[in-house]
Every structure is written in C-alpha cells, then in structure tokens.
Amino acid sequence: MLKAEEIKAFFELVDEDKRQFAYDTVDEYVFFCERIEELKKLPYIQVSKKNPEMQRLTPAAKLVKEYSQAVDAKRGTLLRILNSVENSAADELYAKLKEFE
C-alpha cells in the first residue's frame, strides 16, 4: 500500500470533496495495477491441441486489456483533479504514476 500513500500525498492541498474522490480513485488505480501485475504471470495465448495454427486469447489477456483501460481512466482523472490546483504537481504525479506502471 506504499504506492497508494505516495500518490495520495499529492492531493493534500486539494479541497476536501475532491481529495476524498481522489483518494478513492487512487485506491482503485493501485488495485488495477496490482491485478495487471498478477495477470502478466499467466499465459496470454491458448493454442489448440488439434490445430496448432489456431490460437486465441486467454481470459487473462482480455482482463489485462480491460484493466489497462481502467488504469488509463483513473490516471486521467487523478491528473485532471491535480491539474485544476497546480500544473507542476500534475507533472510530478504523472512521473510518479509512470514509475508504478
């Protein structure tokens, strides 16, 4: 949970309503990032035993795509919240988020 605390520190100067929303979004962001890391350990492609030329995506591959979209949306939300307060802090947050991904 260290990631979440580091990210939440960026929102200490934001007003209370936005701060609580940002904190919830940070928790969701970290959740999805952690799930993606777990899913990366699983196979992405399933090969047919009868016809090795036939391949299909595994459920893990599909979830990585969905979770990545959620991470992008959460990152955008967090940056918009912080950008409304201070532009330079948004740039720092973006750099920190990239470290975690």
ZADO-1210 file (C-alpha; in nm, 4 decimals, padded with zeros to 6 digits):
<atoms>
<atom x="00.0000" y="00.0000" z="00.0000" code="MET" pos="1"/>
<atom x="00.3057" y="00.2223" z="-00.0067" code="LEU" pos="2"/>
<atom x="00.2240" y="00.3197" z="-00.3654" code="LYS" pos="3"/>
<atom x="-00.1167" y="00.4489" z="-00.2641" code="ALA" pos="4"/>
<atom x="00.0226" y="00.6587" z="00.0190" code="GLU" pos="5"/>
<atom x="00.2854" y="00.8142" z="-00.2085" code="GLU" pos="6"/>
<atom x="00.0228" y="00.9051" z="-00.4663" code="ILE" pos="7"/>
<atom x="-00.2274" y="01.0334" z="-00.2076" code="LYS" pos="8"/>
<atom x="00.0361" y="01.2752" z="-00.0774" code="ALA" pos="9"/>
<atom x="-00.0045" y="01.4765" z="-00.3991" code="PHE" pos="10"/>
<atom x="-00.3666" y="01.5560" z="-00.3075" code="PHE" pos="11"/>
<atom x="-00.3178" y="01.7015" z="00.0399" code="GLU" pos="12"/>
<atom x="-00.3724" y="02.0586" z="-00.0860" code="LEU" pos="13"/>
<atom x="-00.6899" y="01.9763" z="-00.2782" code="VAL" pos="14"/>
<atom x="-01.0233" y="02.0727" z="-00.1175" code="ASP" pos="15"/>
<atom x="-01.1953" y="01.8018" z="00.0907" code="GLU" pos="16"/>
<atom x="-01.4557" y="01.6847" z="-00.1634" code="ASP" pos="17"/>
<atom x="-01.2073" y="01.6432" z="-00.4431" code="LYS" pos="18"/>
<atom x="-00.9488" y="01.4951" z="-00.2057" code="ARG" pos="19"/>
<atom x="-01.1798" y="01.2142" z="-00.0937" code="GLN" pos="20"/>
<atom x="-01.2719" y="01.1387" z="-00.4541" code="PHE" pos="21"/>
<atom x="-00.9017" y="01.1387" z="-00.5454" code="ALA" pos="22"/>
<atom x="-00.8205" y="00.9028" z="-00.2570" code="TYR" pos="23"/>
<atom x="-01.0873" y="00.6589" z="-00.3722" code="ASP" pos="24"/>
<atom x="-00.9568" y="00.6821" z="-00.7271" code="THR" pos="25"/>
<atom x="-00.6002" y="00.6192" z="-00.6076" code="VAL" pos="26"/>
<atom x="-00.7126" y="00.3042" z="-00.4275" code="ASP" pos="27"/>
<atom x="-00.8836" y="00.1803" z="-00.7432" code="GLU" pos="28"/>
<atom x="-00.5802" y="00.2730" z="-00.9543" code="TYR" pos="29"/>
<atom x="-00.3460" y="00.0744" z="-00.7298" code="VAL" pos="30"/>
<atom x="-00.5892" y="-00.2187" z="-00.7224" code="PHE" pos="31"/>
<atom x="-00.5973" y="-00.2432" z="-01.1012" code="PHE" pos="32"/>
<atom x="-00.2194" y="-00.2025" z="-01.1324" code="CYS" pos="33"/>
<atom x="-00.1643" y="-00.4873" z="-00.8874" code="GLU" pos="34"/>
<atom x="-00.4108" y="-00.7109" z="-01.0709" code="ARG" pos="35"/>
<atom x="-00.2350" y="-00.6420" z="-01.4007" code="ILE" pos="36"/>
<atom x="00.0972" y="-00.7475" z="-01.2483" code="GLU" pos="37"/>
<atom x="-00.0601" y="-01.0755" z="-01.1332" code="GLU" pos="38"/>
<atom x="-00.2177" y="-01.1370" z="-01.4736" code="LEU" pos="39"/>
<atom x="00.1128" y="-01.0775" z="-01.6537" code="LYS" pos="40"/>
<atom x="00.2387" y="-01.4018" z="-01.4995" code="LYS" pos="41"/>
<atom x="-00.0309" y="-01.6019" z="-01.6799" code="LEU" pos="42"/>
<atom x="-00.0319" y="-01.7132" z="-02.0465" code="PRO" pos="43"/>
<atom x="-00.1921" y="-01.4741" z="-02.2929" code="TYR" pos="44"/>
<atom x="-00.2445" y="-01.7130" z="-02.5823" code="ILE" pos="45"/>
<atom x="-00.4056" y="-02.0544" z="-02.5881" code="GLN" pos="46"/>
<atom x="-00.3042" y="-02.2874" z="-02.8721" code="VAL" pos="47"/>
<atom x="-00.5451" y="-02.5523" z="-02.9992" code="SER" pos="48"/>
<atom x="-00.4231" y="-02.9076" z="-02.9398" code="LYS" pos="49"/>
<atom x="-00.5860" y="-03.0329" z="-03.2607" code="LYS" pos="50"/>
<atom x="-00.4670" y="-02.7487" z="-03.4811" code="ASN" pos="51"/>
<atom x="-00.1586" y="-02.5661" z="-03.3501" code="PRO" pos="52"/>
<atom x="-00.2156" y="-02.2878" z="-03.6016" code="GLU" pos="53"/>
<atom x="-00.5352" y="-02.1896" z="-03.4202" code="MET" pos="54"/>
<atom x="-00.4743" y="-01.9573" z="-03.1311" code="GLN" pos="55"/>
<atom x="-00.6979" y="-01.7477" z="-02.9109" code="ARG" pos="56"/>
<atom x="-00.6565" y="-01.5000" z="-02.6308" code="LEU" pos="57"/>
<atom x="-00.6937" y="-01.6310" z="-02.2785" code="THR" pos="58"/>
<atom x="-00.9247" y="-01.4677" z="-02.0242" code="PRO" pos="59"/>
<atom x="-00.6108" y="-01.3247" z="-01.8594" code="ALA" pos="60"/>
<atom x="-00.5188" y="-01.1394" z="-02.1790" code="ALA" pos="61"/>
<atom x="-00.8682" y="-00.9950" z="-02.2043" code="LYS" pos="62"/>
<atom x="-00.8605" y="-00.8829" z="-01.8414" code="LEU" pos="63"/>
<atom x="-00.5226" y="-00.7134" z="-01.8879" code="VAL" pos="64"/>
<atom x="-00.6750" y="-00.5098" z="-02.1698" code="LYS" pos="65"/>
<atom x="-00.9795" y="-00.4133" z="-01.9611" code="GLU" pos="66"/>
<atom x="-00.7748" y="-00.3326" z="-01.6521" code="TYR" pos="67"/>
<atom x="-00.5292" y="-00.1265" z="-01.8576" code="SER" pos="68"/>
<atom x="-00.8174" y="00.0833" z="-01.9831" code="GLN" pos="69"/>
<atom x="-00.9338" y="00.1313" z="-01.6241" code="ALA" pos="70"/>
<atom x="-00.5824" y="00.2356" z="-01.5193" code="VAL" pos="71"/>
<atom x="-00.5704" y="00.4899" z="-01.8025" code="ASP" pos="72"/>
<atom x="-00.9071" y="00.6322" z="-01.6984" code="ALA" pos="73"/>
<atom x="-00.8046" y="00.6534" z="-01.3304" code="LYS" pos="74"/>
<atom x="-00.4739" y="00.8191" z="-01.4226" code="ARG" pos="75"/>
<atom x="-00.6570" y="01.0776" z="-01.6335" code="GLY" pos="76"/>
<atom x="-00.9000" y="01.1517" z="-01.3516" code="THR" pos="77"/>
<atom x="-00.6201" y="01.1981" z="-01.0997" code="LEU" pos="78"/>
<atom x="-00.4255" y="01.4257" z="-01.3309" code="LEU" pos="79"/>
<atom x="-00.7328" y="01.6407" z="-01.4027" code="ARG" pos="80"/>
<atom x="-00.8016" y="01.6822" z="-01.0307" code="ILE" pos="81"/>
<atom x="-00.4458" y="01.7842" z="-00.9598" code="LEU" pos="82"/>
<atom x="-00.4154" y="01.9973" z="-01.2718" code="ASN" pos="83"/>
<atom x="-00.7052" y="02.2116" z="-01.1507" code="SER" pos="84"/>
<atom x="-00.4945" y="02.3020" z="-00.8465" code="VAL" pos="85"/>
<atom x="-00.1387" y="02.3141" z="-00.9742" code="GLU" pos="86"/>
<atom x="00.0146" y="02.2231" z="-01.3115" code="ASN" pos="87"/>
<atom x="00.3633" y="02.1384" z="-01.1862" code="SER" pos="88"/>
<atom x="00.2207" y="01.8955" z="-00.9286" code="ALA" pos="89"/>
<atom x="00.0295" y="01.7195" z="-01.2061" code="ALA" pos="90"/>
<atom x="00.3550" y="01.6728" z="-01.3967" code="ASP" pos="91"/>
<atom x="00.5219" y="01.5254" z="-01.0881" code="GLU" pos="92"/>
<atom x="00.2263" y="01.2945" z="-01.0282" code="LEU" pos="93"/>
<atom x="00.2362" y="01.1756" z="-01.3886" code="TYR" pos="94"/>
<atom x="00.6036" y="01.0864" z="-01.3491" code="ALA" pos="95"/>
<atom x="00.5317" y="00.9000" z="-01.0244" code="LYS" pos="96"/>
<atom x="00.2451" y="00.7045" z="-01.1810" code="LEU" pos="97"/>
<atom x="00.4676" y="00.6009" z="-01.4703" code="LYS" pos="98"/>
<atom x="00.7173" y="00.4584" z="-01.2177" code="GLU" pos="99"/>
<atom x="00.4480" y="00.2322" z="-01.0753" code="PHE" pos="100"/>
<atom x="00.3222" y="00.1019" z="-01.4081" code="GLU" pos="101"/>
</atoms>
